[in-house]
Amino acid sequence: MAPVDTEHSETSAVENSIAVGMVPAHDSSVNAMRHKEESVFRLKAEGKSMDCIAQEAGVSRSTVTRILRYVERASAG
């Protein structure tokens, strides 16, 4: 059996997490989405319309619907 070249086969934890489909918690895209979700919740609490929420949060109307539906389902279960 040939020896394993560990110098070139090691990967970082970030590379491993991406390889298995997980996103590191510190990733900027995760933080950006979390911020958008918080904006959706805040704007909904202010009584804004779906279209207004989408425009102000910088997401599509369908994303607003998805975020709010997820919260409704989570709170019902």
GICOR-V483783 format. One record per backbone hydrogen bond with DSSP energy under -0.5 kcal/mol. NH is the residue of the N-H (numbers start at 1). CO is the residue of the C=O. Records with the same first field share a line. If there is no record, write none. Layout:
BEGIN
NH: CO ; CO
END
This chain:
BEGIN
6: 4
8: 5
9: 5
10: 6
16: 12
17: 13
18: 14
19: 15
20: 16
21: 18
22: 17
27: 24
30: 27
31: 27
32: 28
33: 29
34: 30
35: 31
36: 32
37: 33
38: 34
39: 35
40: 36
41: 37
42: 38
43: 39
44: 40
45: 41
46: 42
47: 44
48: 43
53: 49
54: 50
55: 51
56: 52
57: 53
58: 54
59: 54
64: 60
65: 61
66: 62
67: 63
68: 64
69: 65
70: 66
71: 67
72: 68
73: 69
74: 70
75: 71
76: 72
77: 73
END
